[in-house]
């Protein structure tokens, strides 16, 4: 082709507006995607009406009930395979596999040999190892963690050190961290101590304080590292020799051997109306969630917990240590469920149960003990979905341990909206990251509380699987669930500061922090949208005016002084296009790669993060251009007004970037 004169600025504008509508649409989808589908867990649940509960000793009746339950739940939630075991009165009472290990349906699930990744149920084995070492006098639970660390130390800026007990009760005060907690390549898995030295999250709350509870995978990984340091053995080796082998857990390991891998049920995610298999990954925080086990192997662990640490004549813990491990250690309020050294409490029909859930991409598990009844059961699915296990717990307890008398709600002390209005608002889960760019993911961790005219509170939900829950105030700041059944707690409690301002809402162990208006996802996404609109006006205006003015007034730009308006206009054009590219690119990346953050920061994020650094560096030029436009009377008054608005928005955008830790490489 022959050489033709080109207008590079105009070409840039045209190219941008060919792609920007697509980017804007995807960015809007990203904003919608990070708004939570449901606010807080609240499932519909009705008590059993049976006068005489079924006898749990009736194995045939139990099997029929479970067969019907899994036959109904598995197709409803697109689950390929499940495994179940129950222990009772010192023995494995019943176990069974349901479905298949893969969608090929050629290998049925075996409760004896089929391996599932049990996720955070692994933390119970970390806690057991710590309790063993404490029992042997090799550590004390109130010892500072720093006493045993050599290569790195935890901050003690809050005036109180993090103790080992804090790690076991999730009250160390760590922020959450998700980026890079696992890898698809085993060669990239770091030694535990090296990973924690490099990637341990920041301490953001005083250890052991009322508001310090935040579920922490890294806290339990650190506890597993203490097992290594104190025992002198690798964590997985210590657990194998001191817990798994004595309990005859032959199909269990924190390290997946080739032999066990052949027995593993494939994990799936349900996307685009089909089940997609997930590759096996290698956790950097492996003590916290990488145990592979079968239902019957887990039954052996449950038996030891229910029999004073004894299984098959072997003692992994002394009875007093088991009692200490299962005793409540922390809770936000006496009416709320608490936590032990490893287990969470759950109350239903007046029955205290201890449980731990496990979630990992492709798998969902739950281990539950009913100590007073000497009963425990375990369930695992090869799909990461919570509802089936929650429904199983609630149905199981209602069926075999129904309430002895109808539960009557105490009268509410609030009868009008004004009495509970201060509790209404938007809340955010305390389990989020505050110091890195992961903070932007907390937009999906917000939920709403609504004050009703009759003095009750409603927690709404848009999920088709959950329904809104309603709560009545039965004591100052304490609310009881009126309908539905929240798996976290039957009560919620609001904490106030000395001025009476509501600061936290506790639902069981879950801490939800009340947000100011400017922290709420609605405002933040609206702000980003308004800024994007303002940044879009500039390129549109320049595209409409550049060519005619550049040709008609070409002689006006011969001197350096006359070239200033053109320079500042081009700077604003570059600023707007780069900023809009960053916003849309960030939204698209979150939508497409959200589930891949656990493997590390997507590579596309590195060039994206360079863009706000560039726009921040040229923001002073916008300030200068805005000032000169009024002093030298560049352009029309409307153009000057827009340029000033653009400059002010650019300054706000810098604050926006700093708030979300997006200015720089903070990950």
BAVOKE-158146 format. One line per 2 residues: for each residue x, y, z of C-alpha. Coordinates in pm, 1 decimal, padded with zeros to 6 digits, always signed. Each point is the difference from the previous one (the first is absolute). Example, Ala and Ser with C-alpha at 12.3 -4.5 7.8 and 13.67 -1.06 7.14 Angstrom:
# BAVOKE-158146
+01230.0:-00450.0:+00780.0; +00137.0:+00344.0:-00066.0 .
# end
This chain:
# BAVOKE-158146
+00000.0:+00000.0:+00000.0; +00114.0:+00355.4:-00061.4 .
+00095.2:+00239.0:+00275.2; -00286.2:+00214.9:+00121.6 .
-00001.7:+00283.7:+00252.9; -00131.8:-00120.6:+00335.8 .
-00139.6:+00178.3:+00302.2; +00128.1:-00219.6:+00285.2 .
-00208.2:+00172.0:+00269.0; -00320.8:-00046.1:-00195.8 .
+00085.9:-00362.4:-00079.9; +00050.0:-00064.9:+00369.4 .
-00339.1:+00149.7:+00080.0; -00177.0:-00202.6:-00268.3 .
+00167.5:-00324.7:+00107.4; -00092.8:+00063.7:+00360.0 .
-00365.5:+00058.9:-00075.7; -00020.4:-00314.2:-00207.4 .
+00094.0:-00209.0:+00302.8; -00124.6:+00210.7:+00293.0 .
-00372.1:-00094.6:-00019.9; +00102.5:-00365.5:+00037.6 .
+00229.7:+00083.2:+00289.7; -00266.0:+00209.8:+00170.1 .
-00254.6:-00279.6:-00027.8; +00239.8:-00255.2:+00144.8 .
+00094.8:+00242.0:+00276.0; -00366.7:+00036.7:+00090.2 .
-00028.8:-00376.4:+00012.1; +00299.9:-00007.7:+00230.4 .
-00162.8:+00248.5:+00232.7; -00315.3:-00208.5:+00008.0 .
+00198.0:-00316.7:+00057.7; +00164.8:+00124.1:+00315.6 .
-00328.3:+00090.8:+00166.1; -00090.0:-00294.7:+00222.2 .
-00291.3:-00220.1:-00097.7; -00085.7:-00047.8:+00364.0 .
+00088.3:+00199.4:+00304.7; +00024.7:-00242.2:+00290.1 .
-00072.4:-00374.5:+00019.9; -00359.2:-00068.7:+00096.4 .
-00166.7:-00318.9:-00114.2; -00359.6:-00102.7:+00021.3 .
-00046.9:-00269.5:+00259.2; -00305.9:-00145.2:+00170.1 .
+00013.1:-00212.6:+00318.1; -00104.9:-00360.0:-00013.3 .
-00364.5:-00069.5:+00089.9; +00053.8:-00364.7:+00094.3 .
-00113.3:-00098.2:+00349.3; +00243.8:-00293.3:+00020.8 .
+00331.9:+00058.2:-00171.1; +00151.4:-00278.8:-00208.6 .
+00247.6:-00219.3:+00183.5; +00355.7:+00072.3:-00111.6 .
+00082.8:-00361.6:+00087.7; -00218.8:-00111.4:-00288.1 .
+00270.2:-00035.0:-00263.1; -00244.4:-00091.7:-00276.2 .
-00215.7:+00303.5:+00076.0; +00307.0:+00224.3:+00006.4 .
+00115.4:-00134.8:-00335.6; -00343.2:+00056.1:-00155.9 .
-00005.3:+00357.7:+00129.1; +00349.4:+00072.6:-00131.7 .
-00068.2:-00169.4:-00334.7; -00302.0:+00223.3:-00049.2 .
+00187.4:+00310.2:+00113.2; +00293.4:-00045.7:-00237.3 .
-00225.7:-00113.1:-00285.6; -00185.8:+00329.7:+00032.3 .
+00290.8:+00235.8:+00071.5; +00268.1:-00119.0:-00241.4 .
-00184.2:+00061.4:-00329.5; -00147.3:+00322.9:+00135.0 .
+00345.0:+00143.0:+00068.1; +00179.9:-00177.2:-00287.0 .
+00217.6:-00217.5:+00223.2; +00175.0:-00300.9:-00151.1 .
+00116.6:-00179.3:+00313.2; -00043.3:+00004.4:+00377.5 .
+00125.7:-00202.6:+00292.5; -00142.6:-00038.9:+00350.4 .
+00093.4:-00165.3:+00327.0; -00152.5:+00000.5:+00347.4 .
+00141.0:-00123.9:+00329.6; -00205.9:-00092.0:+00302.1 .
+00078.2:-00147.7:+00338.6; +00365.6:-00067.6:-00073.6 .
-00024.3:-00155.2:-00344.9; -00044.7:+00078.3:-00364.1 .
-00376.7:-00038.1:-00021.9; -00066.3:+00066.5:-00367.6 .
+00181.1:+00120.3:-00309.8; -00088.2:+00021.6:-00364.9 .
+00110.1:+00159.9:-00324.9; -00242.9:+00168.5:-00236.2 .
+00045.6:+00067.3:-00368.4; +00330.2:-00022.7:-00181.0 .
+00353.5:+00128.8:+00024.3; -00022.5:+00166.5:-00343.0 .
-00267.9:+00105.9:-00246.5; +00097.4:-00304.2:-00208.2 .
-00192.9:-00200.6:+00263.0; +00223.2:-00305.2:-00028.1 .
+00132.3:-00006.6:+00359.6; -00251.8:+00010.5:+00287.9 .
+00095.6:+00194.2:+00311.6; +00128.0:-00226.9:+00277.2 .
-00019.6:+00125.4:+00361.2; +00306.7:-00211.1:+00077.4 .
+00240.1:+00087.7:-00278.8; -00126.1:+00296.9:-00201.7 .
+00208.4:+00305.1:+00087.1; -00151.3:+00347.0:+00032.4 .
+00182.1:+00323.8:+00073.2; -00152.9:+00094.4:+00334.4 .
+00113.4:+00363.6:-00005.0; -00002.5:+00175.7:+00335.1 .
-00097.6:-00315.1:+00187.4; +00380.7:-00032.3:-00016.5 .
+00022.1:+00268.7:+00270.6; -00130.3:-00248.9:+00257.4 .
+00314.8:-00204.3:-00057.8; +00216.9:+00309.0:+00045.0 .
-00177.2:+00072.0:+00328.7; +00039.0:-00362.6:+00108.7 .
+00374.8:+00013.6:-00071.6; +00034.1:+00320.2:+00203.7 .
-00194.4:-00155.7:+00288.7; +00228.8:-00304.4:-00009.6 .
+00308.0:+00219.6:+00030.0; -00161.3:+00196.8:+00281.2 .
-00086.1:-00322.8:+00177.2; +00364.1:-00105.9:-00025.4 .
+00115.1:+00329.1:+00150.7; +00178.5:+00109.9:-00318.4 .
-00209.3:+00316.4:-00019.9; -00261.5:+00195.2:+00191.4 .
-00309.4:+00129.0:-00172.6; +00052.2:+00345.5:+00148.0 .
+00358.9:+00016.2:-00127.9; +00074.5:+00285.6:-00242.8 .
+00042.4:-00131.5:-00352.2; +00316.3:+00209.2:-00036.0 .
+00169.0:-00214.4:+00265.2; +00032.3:-00278.4:-00256.2 .
+00056.9:+00196.7:-00321.8; +00354.3:+00059.9:-00120.7 .
-00004.0:+00110.6:-00365.7; -00272.6:+00259.2:+00048.1 .
-00208.1:+00151.1:+00277.6; -00357.0:+00118.3:+00039.7 .
-00066.4:+00364.9:+00069.8; -00070.3:+00093.4:+00361.9 .
-00118.8:+00353.9:-00075.4; -00324.9:-00056.8:+00190.0 .
+00180.9:-00051.0:+00331.2; -00097.8:-00365.6:+00034.2 .
+00172.1:-00287.6:-00179.8; -00185.8:-00254.4:-00208.6 .
-00024.7:-00325.2:+00193.7; -00038.9:-00356.0:-00122.5 .
-00353.0:-00001.7:+00141.6; -00078.3:+00304.6:-00214.8 .
+00094.6:-00197.9:-00309.3; -00230.0:-00288.9:+00095.3 .
-00296.3:+00231.8:+00065.1; +00053.6:+00228.1:-00302.3 .
+00050.2:+00299.1:+00230.1; +00356.3:+00092.8:-00095.0 .
-00129.8:+00304.1:-00191.3; +00127.6:-00090.2:-00349.4 .
-00159.9:+00151.3:-00306.2; -00104.0:-00243.1:-00270.9 .
+00220.4:-00085.1:-00296.6; -00099.4:-00199.6:-00305.2 .
+00238.5:+00081.0:-00284.7; +00252.9:-00276.5:-00056.3 .
-00103.9:-00236.9:+00279.3; +00031.4:-00297.9:-00234.0 .
+00169.0:-00100.4:-00323.9; -00071.4:-00240.6:-00284.4 .
+00368.5:-00087.0:-00028.5; +00146.3:-00203.6:+00284.3 .
+00344.5:+00142.6:-00073.5; -00133.4:+00344.2:+00094.2 .
-00112.5:-00112.9:+00345.8; +00227.3:+00170.6:+00251.8 .
+00117.1:-00148.5:+00330.0; -00257.0:+00097.7:+00261.1 .
+00229.9:+00225.0:+00200.0; +00128.0:+00179.1:-00309.4 .
-00351.3:+00067.5:-00126.2; -00113.8:+00137.4:+00336.4 .
+00309.0:+00219.4:+00021.8; -00083.6:+00152.1:-00338.1 .
-00379.3:+00006.6:+00001.0; -00138.0:-00001.7:+00354.2 .
-00285.4:+00256.3:+00014.1; +00017.7:+00314.7:+00209.5 .
-00133.6:+00017.9:+00355.4; -00282.6:+00252.3:-00011.4 .
-00176.3:-00059.6:+00333.9; +00128.8:-00040.0:+00358.3 .
+00055.5:-00372.7:+00066.5; -00257.6:-00164.6:+00222.9 .
-00227.6:+00304.2:+00001.1; -00377.5:+00013.0:-00023.8 .
+00017.1:+00096.6:-00366.9; +00305.0:-00203.1:-00096.8 .
-00179.7:-00311.8:-00127.4; +00054.7:-00047.9:-00371.9 .
+00019.6:-00347.7:-00146.8; +00358.6:-00042.4:-00116.2 .
+00150.6:-00271.3:-00218.2; +00338.9:+00159.1:+00052.6 .
-00043.1:-00010.4:+00377.3; -00044.1:-00377.5:-00012.8 .
+00282.2:-00036.4:-00251.5; +00217.3:+00181.7:+00254.3 .
-00119.4:-00239.4:+00271.5; +00101.9:-00288.0:-00228.4 .
+00340.4:+00161.4:-00040.9; +00035.3:+00012.0:+00378.8 .
-00060.1:-00375.7:+00001.8; +00297.7:-00031.2:-00234.7 .
+00225.0:+00225.9:+00207.3; -00085.0:-00155.6:+00335.4 .
-00010.5:-00365.4:-00105.5; +00297.0:+00017.7:-00234.5 .
-00198.4:-00180.0:-00271.6; -00174.9:+00119.0:-00313.1 .
-00365.3:+00067.2:+00078.7; -00137.6:-00271.2:-00226.4 .
+00246.2:-00253.8:+00142.6; -00090.9:+00089.1:+00358.8 .
-00373.1:-00035.4:-00069.7; +00053.6:-00326.0:-00186.5 .
+00194.6:-00155.9:+00287.1; -00191.7:+00141.4:+00296.1 .
-00360.9:+00025.3:-00119.3; -00078.3:-00173.9:-00329.1 .
+00195.5:-00322.0:+00056.8; -00119.7:-00059.8:+00360.7 .
-00358.1:+00056.8:-00121.0; +00041.0:-00250.1:-00285.4 .
-00076.5:+00272.3:-00253.0; +00164.0:-00189.3:-00285.6 .
-00167.3:+00201.0:-00274.7; +00090.8:+00343.0:+00136.4 .
+00292.2:+00234.2:-00052.9; +00087.5:+00368.5:-00019.7 .
+00222.9:-00092.9:-00294.7; -00186.2:-00165.4:-00286.4 .
+00198.8:-00308.8:-00095.5; -00037.0:-00157.9:-00346.4 .
-00181.2:-00293.6:+00163.3; -00255.0:+00225.7:+00169.8 .
-00040.9:+00210.5:-00311.9; -00140.2:-00300.9:-00185.4 .
-00272.9:-00018.1:+00268.0; -00085.1:+00371.8:+00000.0 .
-00341.8:+00127.2:-00102.4; +00040.2:+00274.3:-00259.9 .
-00106.4:+00345.0:+00119.4; -00245.3:+00196.1:-00213.8 .
-00139.1:+00348.4:-00036.4; -00335.2:+00068.5:-00161.0 .
+00027.8:+00268.9:-00266.0; -00190.9:+00070.9:-00320.3 .
-00252.8:-00271.7:+00089.5; +00257.1:-00275.9:+00010.8 .
+00247.9:-00156.8:+00240.5; +00360.9:+00090.2:-00071.1 .
+00282.2:-00209.3:+00155.3; +00260.1:+00189.9:+00199.1 .
+00370.4:-00087.8:-00001.2; +00171.1:-00105.4:+00319.0 .
+00192.6:+00282.5:+00165.0; +00271.2:+00024.2:+00265.3 .
-00080.4:+00226.4:+00291.5; +00262.5:+00235.9:+00137.5 .
-00203.2:+00000.2:+00324.6; -00034.6:-00377.3:-00006.7 .
-00044.1:-00069.8:+00375.1; -00316.5:+00212.0:-00012.1 .
-00179.0:-00187.1:-00275.8; +00178.7:-00270.6:-00199.3 .
-00098.2:-00323.1:+00179.2; -00121.3:-00272.9:-00235.1 .
-00211.5:-00263.8:+00171.4; -00286.6:-00246.0:-00024.8 .
-00325.1:-00000.5:+00197.7; +00093.7:-00303.6:+00204.7 .
+00344.8:+00136.6:+00080.8; -00161.1:+00318.4:+00131.0 .
-00229.5:-00224.4:+00206.4; +00306.2:-00125.9:+00188.1 .
+00093.1:+00357.5:+00090.4; -00355.9:+00069.7:+00117.7 .
+00008.2:-00309.4:+00219.3; +00321.6:+00117.9:+00165.3 .
-00155.2:+00340.8:+00068.0; -00310.0:-00161.7:+00151.7 .
+00192.6:-00256.8:+00207.9; +00243.0:+00215.7:+00191.1 .
+00272.8:-00017.0:-00263.5; -00006.0:-00379.6:-00031.9 .
-00046.9:-00213.6:-00310.0; +00066.9:-00371.4:-00034.7 .
+00192.1:-00006.4:+00324.3; +00227.6:+00287.0:-00108.7 .
-00005.9:+00334.5:+00179.0; +00073.6:+00306.5:-00212.9 .
-00114.9:+00243.8:+00274.0; -00076.2:-00033.8:+00368.3 .
-00366.3:+00040.5:+00103.2; +00072.1:+00327.3:+00181.4 .
+00166.8:+00138.4:-00312.7; -00297.0:-00098.3:-00215.8 .
-00230.7:+00170.2:+00247.2; +00214.0:+00313.7:-00015.8 .
+00005.7:-00011.4:-00378.7; -00380.4:-00024.0:-00019.5 .
-00072.5:+00266.4:+00262.4; -00120.0:+00341.1:-00111.1 .
+00294.3:+00240.4:-00008.5; -00135.2:+00310.9:-00169.6 .
-00327.5:+00161.1:-00097.1; -00133.0:+00348.3:-00061.9 .
-00296.6:-00044.1:+00235.6; -00119.9:-00286.3:+00226.6 .
-00313.4:-00038.0:-00215.2; +00201.2:-00049.4:-00318.7 .
+00181.9:-00305.5:-00126.1; +00365.8:-00004.3:+00094.7 .
+00320.9:-00175.9:-00094.6; +00215.5:-00263.9:+00170.7 .
+00357.0:-00091.6:-00082.3; -00090.2:-00105.6:-00351.8 .
-00376.3:-00054.4:+00002.9; -00288.1:+00242.9:-00049.5 .
-00310.0:-00025.6:+00217.3; -00347.7:-00041.4:-00145.6 .
-00321.5:-00024.6:+00202.2; -00325.7:-00146.7:-00125.2 .
-00294.8:-00130.7:+00202.1; +00197.6:+00069.2:+00316.8 .
+00277.6:-00233.4:-00113.8; +00362.3:+00115.3:-00002.9 .
+00193.3:-00126.3:-00297.3; +00358.9:+00054.8:-00111.4 .
+00085.6:+00022.1:-00365.6; +00243.1:+00114.1:-00261.7 .
-00078.3:+00068.6:-00362.5; +00240.3:-00043.1:-00288.1 .
-00008.3:+00176.5:-00334.7; +00248.2:-00013.1:-00282.8 .
-00057.7:+00045.6:-00373.0; -00182.6:-00314.5:-00104.6 .
-00073.8:-00135.7:+00349.4; -00223.4:+00061.9:+00301.6 .
+00016.8:-00187.5:+00330.8; -00133.9:+00011.7:+00353.7 .
+00092.3:-00187.7:+00316.7; -00246.7:+00024.6:+00289.1 .
+00011.9:-00142.2:+00352.0; -00284.3:-00023.2:+00251.0 .
+00207.0:-00069.0:+00312.5; -00291.7:-00052.3:+00237.8 .
-00139.5:-00273.1:-00226.3; +00339.9:-00152.7:-00090.1 .
-00095.4:+00047.1:-00364.7; +00189.3:+00152.8:-00287.5 .
-00041.9:+00010.3:-00374.6; +00197.6:+00111.2:-00303.3 .
-00109.7:+00091.8:-00350.6; +00195.1:+00108.8:-00305.2 .
-00094.5:+00092.7:-00357.0; +00216.9:+00045.1:-00306.5 .
-00149.1:+00341.5:-00070.0; +00054.3:+00320.5:+00199.9 .
-00351.7:+00085.7:+00116.8; -00117.5:+00054.7:+00358.0 .
-00376.8:-00043.1:-00007.3; -00022.3:-00382.7:-00010.4 .
+00217.3:-00048.2:+00308.4; -00188.9:+00270.2:+00193.7 .
-00331.4:-00161.4:-00088.9; +00133.3:-00340.4:+00105.2 .
+00105.1:+00131.0:+00342.2; -00331.2:+00167.5:+00069.2 .
-00212.5:-00287.5:-00127.6; +00208.2:-00260.7:+00181.1 .
-00026.9:+00173.1:+00338.3; -00370.5:+00070.6:-00042.8 .
-00065.6:-00359.0:-00100.0; +00195.5:-00183.4:+00267.5 .
+00021.0:+00262.4:+00277.8; -00310.4:+00217.3:-00030.9 .
-00080.5:+00273.0:+00250.0; -00167.5:-00147.6:+00307.4 .
-00249.4:+00286.2:+00014.1; -00107.7:+00275.9:-00237.6 .
+00245.2:+00286.6:-00005.4; -00168.7:+00321.4:+00102.5 .
+00159.2:+00327.1:-00097.7; +00034.3:+00242.1:+00291.5 .
-00186.6:+00328.1:-00045.6; +00180.2:+00269.3:-00192.3 .
+00103.1:+00312.5:+00189.5; -00027.4:+00206.1:-00319.6 .
-00340.4:+00070.6:-00151.0; +00074.4:+00283.8:-00241.4 .
+00249.6:+00078.8:-00271.2; +00166.4:+00287.0:+00184.6 .
+00109.0:-00236.4:+00277.2; +00214.8:-00208.3:-00238.2 .
+00082.3:+00259.0:-00266.6; +00357.4:+00037.8:+00122.9 .
+00070.4:-00365.3:-00079.6; -00103.7:+00038.0:-00364.2 .
+00268.3:+00053.8:-00259.7; +00262.2:-00171.7:-00210.3 .
+00250.7:-00236.4:+00160.4; +00319.7:-00162.2:-00124.5 .
+00153.3:-00328.3:+00109.4; +00314.4:+00046.1:+00208.8 .
+00166.3:-00272.4:-00205.6; +00147.9:+00219.2:-00269.6 .
+00331.0:+00150.3:-00103.9; +00076.0:+00357.9:+00100.0 .
+00356.5:+00066.3:-00118.6; +00026.3:-00139.6:-00355.4 .
-00197.2:+00028.0:-00322.7; -00205.3:-00299.6:+00119.8 .
-00202.2:+00258.1:+00189.0; -00201.6:+00058.5:-00316.8 .
-00137.3:-00353.7:+00035.1; -00167.1:+00105.5:+00325.9 .
-00267.5:+00169.6:-00211.2; -00161.8:-00345.0:-00014.9 .
+00010.3:-00044.2:+00378.4; -00268.1:+00252.1:+00090.2 .
-00357.0:-00052.1:+00111.5; -00294.9:+00211.2:+00104.1 .
-00208.3:+00013.8:+00318.0; -00344.4:+00161.3:-00021.8 .
-00205.2:+00139.5:+00290.3; -00370.2:-00088.7:-00030.5 .
-00295.1:+00203.7:+00125.0; -00086.7:-00259.5:+00267.6 .
+00343.0:+00024.0:+00164.7; +00150.2:-00312.2:-00160.4 .
+00303.1:-00021.5:-00223.9; +00015.7:-00163.1:-00341.9 .
+00307.7:-00128.7:-00177.1; -00108.4:-00019.2:-00365.2 .
+00136.4:-00230.2:-00267.7; -00036.6:-00033.5:-00375.6 .
+00111.4:-00362.7:-00009.5; -00258.9:-00252.5:-00125.4 .
+00135.8:-00254.6:+00249.4; -00024.2:+00221.3:+00309.5 .
-00273.2:+00219.7:+00137.5; +00007.3:+00319.5:+00199.3 .
+00031.9:-00045.6:+00376.8; -00184.4:+00197.0:+00268.2 .
+00127.4:+00080.0:+00347.9; -00156.8:+00136.5:+00319.7 .
+00183.0:+00183.0:+00280.7; -00037.2:-00205.7:+00317.6 .
+00260.9:+00184.3:+00208.0; +00190.3:+00321.4:-00059.0 .
+00200.7:-00046.8:-00322.5; -00081.1:-00374.2:-00007.7 .
-00234.0:-00135.5:-00270.2; -00156.2:-00342.3:-00045.2 .
-00084.3:-00161.5:-00330.0; -00376.1:-00003.9:-00060.7 .
-00018.2:-00201.2:-00318.9; +00244.1:-00200.7:-00203.1 .
+00301.4:-00161.6:+00156.3; +00341.9:+00156.3:-00022.3 .
+00273.8:-00263.4:+00005.4; +00228.7:+00251.7:+00168.9 .
-00219.6:+00082.0:+00297.4; -00353.3:+00038.9:+00130.3 .
+00096.5:+00340.8:+00137.7; +00182.8:+00309.7:-00112.1 .
+00153.7:+00266.1:+00218.9; +00090.5:+00361.6:-00072.9 .
+00302.5:+00161.8:+00160.9; -00006.5:+00374.6:+00066.1 .
+00271.5:+00249.1:+00084.5; -00004.0:+00231.4:+00302.5 .
-00219.7:+00248.8:-00189.6; -00257.4:-00264.2:-00086.1 .
+00098.5:-00029.5:-00365.8; -00039.2:-00350.6:-00142.0 .
+00340.6:-00133.2:-00107.1; -00039.2:-00375.4:-00047.5 .
-00265.4:-00261.8:-00057.0; +00094.0:-00347.2:+00121.4 .
-00185.3:-00296.3:-00151.8; +00140.4:-00296.6:+00184.4 .
+00374.2:+00035.6:-00044.3; -00031.4:+00209.8:-00313.8 .
+00088.3:+00364.9:+00051.7; -00169.3:+00251.4:-00230.2 .
+00127.7:+00357.7:+00022.0; -00247.0:+00283.7:-00054.1 .
+00111.6:+00222.7:-00284.5; -00012.0:+00372.3:-00049.1 .
-00174.6:+00117.7:-00316.0; +00322.1:+00052.1:-00193.1 .
+00118.6:-00359.5:+00064.9; -00311.6:-00165.0:-00137.5 .
+00023.9:-00185.3:-00328.7; -00292.8:+00193.7:-00147.7 .
+00175.9:+00332.7:+00051.8; +00340.5:-00125.8:-00110.0 .
-00130.9:-00153.7:-00320.7; -00215.9:+00305.8:-00065.6 .
+00304.8:+00221.0:+00055.0; +00203.7:-00208.5:-00244.7 .
-00283.8:+00024.1:-00251.8; -00030.1:+00378.3:+00033.4 .
+00375.0:+00042.3:-00037.5; -00002.6:-00226.7:-00306.3 .
-00279.1:+00213.5:-00149.2; +00198.2:+00319.0:+00056.1 .
+00308.8:-00160.9:-00149.3; -00207.8:-00104.9:-00303.3 .
-00124.9:+00352.9:-00073.7; +00351.7:+00125.4:-00071.5 .
+00083.3:-00238.6:-00286.8; -00349.2:+00051.5:-00144.2 .
+00046.5:+00377.2:+00005.1; +00347.9:-00008.2:-00146.7 .
-00110.6:-00245.7:-00268.6; -00280.0:+00237.4:-00102.0 .
+00209.1:+00316.8:-00002.2; +00359.6:-00092.5:-00074.8 .
-00002.5:-00034.6:-00378.4; -00195.3:+00311.8:-00100.5 .
+00183.7:+00220.8:+00246.5; +00342.0:-00143.1:-00080.4 .
-00041.7:+00066.6:-00372.8; -00179.4:+00333.6:+00028.1 .
+00226.6:+00148.5:+00264.4; +00327.7:-00161.5:-00095.6 .
+00168.1:+00337.0:-00004.5; -00093.4:+00062.9:+00361.8 .
+00248.4:-00256.3:+00125.6; +00326.0:+00127.5:-00143.4 .
+00148.1:+00141.9:+00320.0; +00085.2:-00202.5:+00312.8 .
-00256.2:+00198.4:+00194.6; -00271.3:-00072.6:-00254.6 .
+00080.8:-00371.8:+00010.0; -00083.4:-00023.0:+00373.0 .
-00377.1:-00051.5:-00044.6; +00063.8:-00280.6:-00247.4 .
+00252.2:-00160.5:+00237.1; -00230.6:+00005.1:+00303.0 .
-00291.2:-00126.5:-00207.6; +00206.2:-00294.2:-00119.6 .
+00117.3:-00072.5:+00354.0; -00362.5:-00018.0:+00115.8 .
-00085.4:-00225.5:-00293.3; +00282.6:-00239.0:+00088.5 .
-00096.9:+00011.7:+00368.4; -00364.7:-00087.0:-00069.8 .
+00074.7:-00287.8:-00235.6; +00261.9:-00155.3:+00230.1 .
-00222.4:+00034.7:+00308.7; -00304.4:-00145.9:-00173.7 .
+00213.7:-00286.7:-00126.1; +00112.4:-00070.5:+00356.6 .
-00352.7:+00005.8:+00145.5; -00144.0:-00222.5:-00270.5 .
+00301.7:-00229.9:+00005.5; -00024.3:-00039.8:+00376.5 .
-00369.6:-00085.5:-00022.6; +00054.3:-00249.5:-00279.6 .
+00288.4:-00163.3:+00185.4; -00206.5:-00045.2:+00316.5 .
-00287.9:-00154.3:-00195.3; +00215.0:-00236.7:-00205.5 .
+00274.6:-00089.8:+00246.9; -00174.4:+00030.0:+00338.3 .
+00029.4:-00370.9:+00075.6; +00366.0:-00004.9:-00105.8 .
+00128.8:+00253.7:+00251.8; +00088.2:-00286.5:+00235.3 .
+00265.5:-00108.4:-00251.0; +00160.4:+00343.8:-00004.8 .
-00063.6:+00337.2:-00155.4; -00110.9:-00037.0:-00364.4 .
+00280.3:+00115.7:-00229.1; -00226.2:+00256.3:-00161.6 .
-00012.1:+00185.2:+00332.7; +00366.8:+00099.8:-00016.7 .
-00031.4:+00225.8:-00307.6; -00338.3:+00117.5:+00125.9 .
+00154.4:+00118.4:+00326.3; +00247.4:+00210.6:-00195.3 .
-00284.5:+00210.1:-00142.9; -00111.0:+00176.3:+00322.0 .
+00364.3:+00075.9:+00081.0; +00028.8:+00175.7:-00336.3 .
-00328.2:+00192.8:+00039.8; +00095.0:+00108.0:+00351.0 .
+00332.7:+00133.4:-00128.3; -00169.5:+00215.7:-00265.6 .
-00276.8:+00123.3:+00232.3; +00210.2:+00310.3:+00092.7 .
-00004.7:+00091.1:-00370.4; -00378.9:+00000.2:+00011.9 .
+00014.1:+00230.3:+00300.7; +00233.9:+00233.1:-00187.9 .
-00215.5:-00011.0:-00312.1; -00311.7:+00079.5:+00199.8 .
+00163.9:+00300.7:+00166.8; +00144.7:+00133.4:-00327.2 .
-00327.0:-00047.6:-00186.9; -00165.6:+00256.0:+00225.5 .
+00296.1:+00231.3:+00016.5; +00068.8:-00003.4:-00376.7 .
-00365.3:-00051.8:-00101.7; +00063.8:-00315.5:-00199.4 .
-00305.9:-00146.4:-00175.1; -00362.2:+00086.3:+00071.2 .
-00130.1:+00045.4:+00352.3; -00178.3:-00336.0:-00020.6 .
+00321.3:-00170.4:-00102.4; +00183.5:+00163.7:+00288.9 .
-00270.8:-00112.2:+00241.5; +00029.1:-00355.9:-00123.8 .
+00378.6:+00006.4:+00021.2; -00025.2:+00118.0:+00360.0 .
-00253.6:-00273.0:+00077.0; +00229.6:-00255.1:-00162.1 .
+00292.1:+00120.1:+00211.0; -00200.7:-00019.3:+00323.1 .
-00117.0:-00349.0:-00095.5; +00359.0:-00102.8:-00069.5 .
+00097.0:+00110.9:+00351.4; -00292.5:-00197.6:+00144.9 .
+00111.0:-00297.5:-00206.9; +00341.7:+00007.4:+00169.5 .
-00174.9:-00023.6:+00338.4; -00217.4:-00281.5:-00140.5 .
+00310.7:-00190.6:-00108.8; +00165.6:+00044.0:+00337.7 .
-00313.0:-00114.1:+00184.4; -00011.7:-00324.8:-00199.3 .
+00381.5:-00049.8:+00006.7; +00007.4:+00016.5:-00380.0 .
+00276.4:+00257.2:-00031.3; +00316.2:-00203.2:-00027.7 .
+00063.3:-00373.7:+00012.8; -00168.9:-00085.6:+00329.4 .
-00065.1:-00373.0:-00003.3 .
# end
